[in-house]
Amino acid sequence: MNPPRFGPVQPDSANLLANYLFSEGSGATANDVATGNSEQDGTLITGSTSPIWQPVDGPATSLALNGTSGLIS
């Protein structure tokens, strides 16, 4: 069986502490959908090599990190 190409992965654990879908598509926040509040939301750190939202095949976006200095805090 092939998983769906687009859409969130359903968490399997009741003990999940955080779940970041990275589906916002714009802005400087990665929302934590596990808790239902904004206490654990991530902030995209801005600078010369900031993470950027990039369109991907289909109706989705992804977050591009450079592997060294693009951060989510």
N, C-alpha and C positions, 0 to 999 in steps of 0.2 A: 504494500500500500504506500502510495506517495503522499507526503504531507502537503497541505495547501501551500501554494507558492507565496501568497500574500495573506497577512493577518497575524494577529498575536498568537503566541504559543500559550496554551493554557497551563498554568502552574499545577504541579502534582502534589505539592506539599502544603499542609496547613501551617507549617512552621516557616514559610517563606518570609524573609525579612524585608526584601525589596524586590521590585519588578519594574525595570525600565524598558519600555517598548521602543524608545527612540523613534517614535512616529509623529512627533510634533510637526516636523517639516520646516520650522522657522523659529526664531527666537533664541534666547539664551538659557532655556530651562529644559531639563529632561525630567519629566514627571514620573514619580513613583506611584504606580497603580496598585501596589500590594496593600498599602496602608489606607488609601482613600483620603489622605490629607497631604499637605505640602511640607510636612516636617522633614522628609527625607528626599525631597526633590534635589536633583543635581543641577549645578550651575556650570554652564560652558564657560571656561576661562578664556577671556579675550586677549589678544596679542597678535604678534606678527604671524603666528602659525596656529591660529584658533581652529577648533573643530568647526566644520562647515556642513550644512545640510546640502545633500546632493540628490537630485532626482535619480531614480532607478527605473528599470523596466516596469511599466504598469503604473498604477495610481499611487505609488508609494514613494517615500523618501528614505534616505539613510543618513547616518551621521558619519562623516569622514574624519578620522583621527590620523595624525601623521606618525604615531608610534613613539615619539620622543617628547614633544612639548605641547601637543594638543591635549587638554585636560578637562575632566568633569569633576567638579568638587562637590 
